[in-house]
Amino acid sequence: QALRHPLQPHQRARAIAIWDPREAPDSAWSAMQRTGSHGHHSPPPPRTRMSPRKDKDVERAFRHCGTGVLHNDDPLLPFTAGARSMGIKKVGLEVLHDPWINKGTAFSLVERERLGLRGLLPPRIISFEKQVERLLSEFREGFAQQRMHEPPEEVLKSGVTPEMIRKSQVLTNLHHRNETLYYRVLLDNFKEMVPIIYTPTVGWMCQHSSELFRRPRGMYFSAQDKGEMAAMCANWPAEQVDAIVVTDGSRILGLGDLGVSGMGISVGKLSCYVVAAGFFPHRVLPVCIDVGTNNQKFLNDPLYLGLQHKRIEGKEYLEVLDEFMAAVTMRWPGVLVQFEDFEHSKAMKLLQRYRQHRLVFNDDIQGTAATVLAGVYGALRAQGRPPSDITALRIVCVGAGSAGTGVCDQLMRAMVIHGLTEEEACDNFWMLDIKGLVTKARDDLDPHLRKLARPEEKHDGADLATTVRLAKATVLFGLSGVGGIFSAGVMKQVGEFAEAEGLRPLIFPLSNPTSNSETTPQLAQEATGGKAIVATGSPFPDVEYKGRTLKSNQGNNVFIFPGVAFGAMLSRSPVVTDRMFMAASEALVQVIREDQLRAGQCFPDLSDPRAISAAVAVGVIKAAHKEGLADGPAKEALLEGEDVLLDHVKNSMYYPEYVHVYREM
């Protein structure tokens, strides 16, 4: 067809999808069987080779399409010389879920286009032989066994044990075959299982996803899909999608650039959306945008499933993101998009680019900030103090990336709400980056960081111990990704300054994974004489200190992001605002029980995630209404009373249970 109908340049990219070898008249194709919808052959035809004339015509056709010379074994071709062919009526996920016809990552580009698979598989095409090699590696030495053989520092780095990997694989296999049972098990055992489906285990699974890959989940968009993303969205079968979690894999859980292997974090986040907030599982979509990777290990890995070139940057990168956002919001108007684990240089820029006209938020910036603010409010409440006492705190934050600046900015806004001017609030913060204390002496500061820079230029670059003394700090945040940076001497000083103000010191080492935590709860309590209120990013056991059990809180974003997303979706707000996140923090604190406060908890218990997310969602909807952004049934319920709104939120949640299934005629 390409030969008979010359194509314009803008049509050439689609030419492969038009050409069908079954429609060619040559006798070489006459043996190819057309089959029924079941996708099976009747007895296979004899193996035949393409005639020299046809082979030459194929090459000429692809040259005309602008794709260059292709050999018979090129993955762009829909067949190889002498191979049998099969006609099927299935498309999209039906193909990938049929074990008789599924090839996984071995589907050629032509097959992906014609069968509606584009976007449903990782971008890179892996040969049959490589698939066999990968499976044999797992067969002969499973990953749990390999984990046992890894050096101790690797075990320490991730905090993931072979038993956690085994549990993750059990849950992953269940997720593939029975989603109702999967979500019910998670809902009934969320506190036990959240470290398996989310941090820290999901980080290790992402690092090894190319070896572990068995079945795709979600959608993959890549830099090679420019101009095609709107059409690709049609390959996803759901007519309604309420929430998307998207990553470009550039900064996964403090583990660095994992490229297309970062898809696991989108899947894990959306499992929390379903379990904790009650999103319907068939109306959420995990997404990974593959723009390349700067991870040399993956660039050299023959089994890596993503594009094997350096990351695209600048205008070209933004064009990919812009097209993606336009495509998904056109296909599913009103969809909420959460940006996840984008590197600092991209995260804030993308949030500012879309937040004024799209329903988007960034959990690393806004979710982390709301979680930490809730933890501070909870710590004040545990001391019998009102939220307004936040204005008396002096905060040193180690880490001036997107998460660190987001946290300080949110706490600064809280201080303004409670009576300080913005200038007075800024005076309560001291931020450190890799160069030390950040002051206005620097000319290269990002705009969002400049307002938090200290005016004392002579102290620019001061180390942590000096900064704590200058600030007389009562609060210490760690968002640096540098393990062990909080020394005993520094934490002891924070404890002394807090005690002088009649406060308990707040030590929040929030970096993930475990090895990146700035300190441990055990060391923090020993340094402060058991007086600290500690919240960590990764899970740690409670501390036994001088005959007392001291609570180790985990400042997990799962307290915030599912409820914020659910509330924003139900409110029908066109945007997610800062006031909504402020309301989420305030609502979360009210969920903590009095007995938990007496035990030193500054976050509620995760055993009932639905109650937490319902309270957060109600707070978000109320905030949306105050800003004039709420609409629909949620607004109507709120006008009848807060109890009616809470019932509406709970009744809108998906609950995993079996329903009667029958055959439609």
Stockholm file with secondary structure:
# STOCKHOLM 1.0

chainA/1-665         QALRHPLQPHQRARAIAIWDPREAPDSAWSAMQRTGSHGHHSPPPPRTRMSPRKDKDVERAFRHCGTGVLHNDDPLLPFTAGARSMGIKKVGLEVLHDPWINKGTAFSLVERERLGLRGLLPPRIISFEKQVERLLSEFREGFAQQRMHEPPEEVLKSGVTPEMIRKSQVLTNLHHRNETLYYRVLLDNFKEMVPIIYTPTVGWMCQHSSELFRRPRGMYFSAQDKGEMAAMCANWPAEQVDAIVVTDGSRILGLGDLGVSGMGISVGKLSCYVVAAGFFPHRVLPVCIDVGTNNQKFLNDPLYLGLQHKRIEGKEYLEVLDEFMAAVTMRWPGVLVQFEDFEHSKAMKLLQRYRQHRLVFNDDIQGTAATVLAGVYGALRAQGRPPSDITALRIVCVGAGSAGTGVCDQLMRAMVIHGLTEEEACDNFWMLDIKGLVTKARDDLDPHLRKLARPEEKHDGADLATTVRLAKATVLFGLSGVGGIFSAGVMKQVGEFAEAEGLRPLIFPLSNPTSNSETTPQLAQEATGGKAIVATGSPFPDVEYKGRTLKSNQGNNVFIFPGVAFGAMLSRSPVVTDRMFMAASEALVQVIREDQLRAGQCFPDLSDPRAISAAVAVGVIKAAHKEGLADGPAKEALLEGEDVLLDHVKNSMYYPEYVHVYREM
#=GR chainA/1-665 SS CTTTSCCCGGGHHHHHHHCCGGGCCSGGGTTCBCCCTTCCCSSCCCCCCCCHHHHHHHHHHHHHTTSCCCCTTCTTSSSCTTCCCBCCCCCTHHHHTCTTTCCGGGCCHHHHHHTTCTTTSCSSCCCHHHHHHHHHHHHHSCHHHHHHHSCHHHHHHHCCCHHHHHHHHHHHHHHHHCHHHHHHHHHHTHHHHHHHHSTTHHHHHHHTHHHHCCSCCSEEEEGGGTTTHHHHHTTSCCSCCCEEEEECSSSCTTSCCCGGGGHHHHHHHHHHIIIIICCCGGGEEEEEEECCCCCHHHHHCTTCCSCCSCCCCHHHHHHHHHHHHHHHHHHSTTCEEEECSCCHHHHHHHHHHHTTTSSEEEIIIIIHHHHHHHHHHHHHHHTTCCGGGGGGCCEEEECCSHHHHHHHHHHHHHHHHTTCCHHHHHTTEEEEETTEECBTTCSCCCHHHHTTSBSCGGGTTCCHHHHHHHHTCSEEEECSCCTTCSCHHHHHHHHHHHHHTTCCCEEEECCSSGGGCSSCHHHHHHHTTTCCEEEESSCCCCEEETTEEECEEECCGGGTHHHHHHHHHHHTCSSCCHHHHHHHHHHHHTTSCHHHHHTTCSSCCTTCHHHHHHHHHHHHHHHHHHTTCCCSHHHHHHHHCHHHHHHHHHHTSCCCCCCCCCCCC
#=GC SS_cons         CTTTSCCCGGGHHHHHHHCCGGGCCSGGGTTCBCCCTTCCCSSCCCCCCCCHHHHHHHHHHHHHTTSCCCCTTCTTSSSCTTCCCBCCCCCTHHHHTCTTTCCGGGCCHHHHHHTTCTTTSCSSCCCHHHHHHHHHHHHHSCHHHHHHHSCHHHHHHHCCCHHHHHHHHHHHHHHHHCHHHHHHHHHHTHHHHHHHHSTTHHHHHHHTHHHHCCSCCSEEEEGGGTTTHHHHHTTSCCSCCCEEEEECSSSCTTSCCCGGGGHHHHHHHHHHIIIIICCCGGGEEEEEEECCCCCHHHHHCTTCCSCCSCCCCHHHHHHHHHHHHHHHHHHSTTCEEEECSCCHHHHHHHHHHHTTTSSEEEIIIIIHHHHHHHHHHHHHHHTTCCGGGGGGCCEEEECCSHHHHHHHHHHHHHHHHTTCCHHHHHTTEEEEETTEECBTTCSCCCHHHHTTSBSCGGGTTCCHHHHHHHHTCSEEEECSCCTTCSCHHHHHHHHHHHHHTTCCCEEEECCSSGGGCSSCHHHHHHHTTTCCEEEESSCCCCEEETTEEECEEECCGGGTHHHHHHHHHHHTCSSCCHHHHHHHHHHHHTTSCHHHHHTTCSSCCTTCHHHHHHHHHHHHHHHHHHTTCCCSHHHHHHHHCHHHHHHHHHHTSCCCCCCCCCCCC
//
